[in-house]
Amino acid sequence: MVHTSIPSPSISYFDLGPLRVHFYALCILTGIVIAVWLSSARLTTRGGKPGMVMDIAMWTVPIGIVGGRLYHVVTHPTDYFFPGADLWKVLFVWEGGLAIFGSILFGSIGAYIGCRRAGIRFFSFADALAPGLLLAQAFGRFGNYFNHELYGGPTTLPWGLEIESTNVAFPAGLPAGTLFQPLFLYEMIWNTIGVVLIIVVLERRFTLRWGKALGFYLLWYGAGRAFLESLRLDPTEYFLFGLKINVDIALLAAIAGIVLIIVQTRRHPGPELSIYRNPEEPAIDDLPTTDASSGSHADVRPALELPNGQMSDSRRDD
């Protein structure tokens, strides 16, 4: 019988002159670049201006990173606050420790600010971002592999992950050479499948606009993350309803995704005619500028007719 396993990388960084480059940081940056590129391509095909996603990313990315780090530190306080601790390590993002739920929450705030400044609908941007965000998270999980983290319980499966017994997170009582479930790999596969489902399957059969792609992202990622978190060995200090706090948050995200899809489907049965909060209107010279009965100036911006016969005011901001 051939013994197989997944070895953990022997290095997690390389030195470039005086600069130390961590593979974890490179994986995060690669994911961000891919997410921006894919989201930009998707938003441009829907009527967005080239470069618009980059402008929004300038708000989304830094606020999301701060939020992800803050969430991690708050939920793992004993890792950073103890007698003799180096408090500066709270800022050492390159050593690992970016909580995706914190990044999603705070990044959404940054994205909303960026969308308001760019004049486009938040849900239009979020729908364009959904598959790119899953890809970014997949690349980020590859960074966990270089940091020897994000693994589950012991396993004898041929793809078990090798973790050195000197690792601070190595479970006490287990012999050296024990293999573990590679949760980082499972999540990479799960996220990649989600991308294929959105782009290749769902968007060809349904109109995933008005926040519905975002809803599917929350449902897909939340459900998968809840299961993987239940297998995770990393100690957690907070429980709610008998579950790890991250499991609770993941389930809440999945439920929020379902609610978002249902609500937006009922609110917007028609197509999304524009990604802009105030769609471009016909030239004013082509429209009447006065009320025929009173001679006063009137608001002449037209309502848009939807395929089902309903009228949608072009000024409406959803």
N, C-alpha and C positions, 0 to 999 in steps of 0.2 A: 504494500500500500504506500503510495507516494504522499508524503506529508506536505501540505500546501498551506499558505497563510499570506496575509498582507503585511509586509514589514513596514514599520514606521520609518520615515526618513531619518537619516543620521544627522542632517543639518536642518536648521530652520532659518538661516540667514547667510549672507555673504557680505564681505567688506569691499567697498568700492572707494579706495583711497581712505579718507577719514570718515566716510559715510558708511554706516551699517544698514544694509537693506534686508528687511525681513520678508520672507516669502508670504507670510500672512497678509502683510500690507499690500504686496503685489497682487495677491489674489483678490483682495477687496477692491483695489483700484481697477483691475481688469474687469471685474463685475460691473463697476460703475460706468466705465467706458462703454461696455457692451450695452448696458441698459440705456444709456443716453443715445447711442447710435440707433438702436432698434426703435426706441420710442420716438426719436426724431423722424425716422423714416415713416413710421406709422402715422404720426400726427401730420406730417407734410402731405401725405396722400389724402388726408381728410380735410385739407384746406389750410393747414397751418403754414406760417412763414418759416423758411429755413433758418435755423439758429435759435428758434423760439424755445426749444427744449433746453438748450444750453443755458439760456437766461433763467429759466425756471430752476434748473439744476443748481445754479449758483446759490439759491435759497434752500433747496431741498437737501442737498448732500451734507453741507456742514452742520445744519440743524439736526439732521437725521443721525449723524455720527455722534454728536453731543448727546442726543437723546438715548441712543443705543448704549453708550458708555455709562450714562447716568443710571439707566435701568439696571444694568449689570452690577454696578457698584452698590446700589441700594438693595438689591436682592442677594448680594453676597458680601455683607458688611465685614464679616470676620476675616475675609481674605485680604482686607485692606486696613482695617482699624483694630489694632491690637498693640500691646506694650512693645515699644521698640520698632514699630512698623515704619517703613519709609513712605510717608504720605504722598510723595511725588508720584508713586507708582499708580495712583488713581488715574493719572493722565497717560500712562504707558499703554496706549491702545494697541501698539504693534506687538505686544506680548499676548494678545488675545483678550477676549472679553467685550464683545459688542453684541448686545441683546437685540435680536431682530424686532421684537415687539416694541421696544423703546424707539428703535429707528423708524418703524412704521408710524408710530404715534407722532413723534416730533417731526419726522420727515413730511408727514401729511400737512402739518402746520406750515412748514416751509414751502411746500408745494402750493398750498392755498394762497399764501402771500405772493408767490411768484406768478401764479395764474391770474390773480387780481391785477397785478402790475402789467401783465401781458395782455389782459383783456379777454382771456378765454375761459371757458367753463372748466371748473375743477374736475368734474366727472369725465369730461372729454379727454383731459390730460391723463387722468387715472386709468381710463380704459386703454389708452395708447401705451401706457407704462406697464400694465399688468404682466405681459409675458416677459418683458425685459427685466422686471423686478425679480421674477422667478429665476431667470438666468443669472442675474447678479448674485442672488442668494446661493445658487449652485456653486458658483466660483468661490464665494466666500467660505463655503463648507470645505472646499479643497484646502483653504488656508488652515482650517482646523486640523486637517491631516498632518500638515507640516508642524503644527504645534502640539501634536500627540494628545488631542483632546476630542471630546464629543464621541464617546463610545458607550456601548451598553454592557449587558451582563456577559459572563463567561459563555463561550460556545466552542463546539468541536467542528463547526462547519468549515469547509475548505477555504472560505474567504474570511476567516477570523482575523482580527487585527492584533498585531503584536504591540504590546505596550510594556516598556521596561519596568521592572519591579521598583526601581528607584523613583519613578514618577510620583509626585506628591499626591496625585489622585488615584494611585493604584490601590484597589480595595484591600484592606487589612485581612489577613488570614488566607489569602490565595497564594499558591506557589508561583515562583517565577516561571515564566514561559506560558502562563495562562493566556489564551486567546479571547478576544472580546468582540461583540457585535459592532461592526463599523457603521455606526449611526450616521456619520458624516456622509458616507457613500450612499446609504439608503435615501437620505434627504436629497442628495444631488440627483439621484435617479428619479425620485418623486417629483422634484421641481421641473426636471427636463420633460417628463411625461406631461406635466401641467402645461408647459409651453406648447407642446405639440397639440394638445387638446384644444387650446384656445385658438391657435393660428390655423391649424390644418383641419380640425373637425368642427368646433362650435361656431366659429365666425363664418364658415361656409354654409351653415345651416340656419343660423339664427343671427339676429341683429344685436350684437353685444355692444350697445351704446347706452348712453344715459346712466353710466355707472354699473352696467351689468357685467362687464368684463372684470371690473374691480370686485364685484360681488362674488364672481366665480373664483377669483384669486383668493379672497378671504376664506371662502368655503374650502377650496382645495388645499391651500397651505395650512389653514387652521386644523382641518381634520387630520392631515398627515403629521403635522407637528405634535398634536395631542397624543397620537399613538407613539411617536418616537420619544417624546418626553417621558412617557410612562416606562420606557425601557432604559432610560438614561441612568447612569450610576452616579453622576456628579451630585454631591450633597447639596440640598437646598434648605434654607432656613425658614421658609414660609409655606404654609399649607392653608388651603381654603376648601371647606366641604370635604375634607379628607383627602384632597388631591394636591399635588404640587402646584404652586402658584402658576407656573408656566403652562401646565395642563389646563388649568381653569381659563387662563387668558386665551390659549389656543382654541378651546371649545367656544369661548365667547366670540372669537373672531369668525369661526365657522358659522355660528348662529347669525352673527351680524351680516355675513355674506348672503345667507338665505333671505333674511329680511330685506336687504338692499335690493336683491333681484326681484322679489315679489312687489315691493313698493314701487320701484322704478318702472316695472312692467305695467303696472296699473296707472301710474301717473303719466307715462309716455308711451302709449300704444303705437304711435307713429314713428317715423324715422327721425334721426337727428339731422336737421337741415344745415346746421352750422355749429362749429366748435366755439365760435365767438359769443361772448355774453351779449354783445350788441352787434348783430350781423350787419354786414355792409348792405347799404340800401341803394335804391335807384337814384340817379342824379336828380337833384331838386328841380332842375329845369323841365324834367319829364313829368312832373306831378303838379296837380293844382295846389296853389299856395294859400288860397283864401276860402273861407266858408261862403258858398253862394248866397245863403240867406242873410248873413249878417255882415259879410265883407271883412270879418275879422280873420286873422291868421289862425289856421287849425293845424293840429298835429296830423300830418299826412302820411306818416309811416305806415305801410300796409301790413295787414295781417297775412300770414302765409297759410295757404290751404294744404292740409295734410291729405294723404291718399284716402283716408276713411271719411273725408268730408268735413272733418273738424277744422276749426280755424285756430291758428296759433299766432299770437301777437309776437311780432319780431322783436319787440322790446322786452319780452319776458326773460327774466334771468333765473335759470334753474341750475 
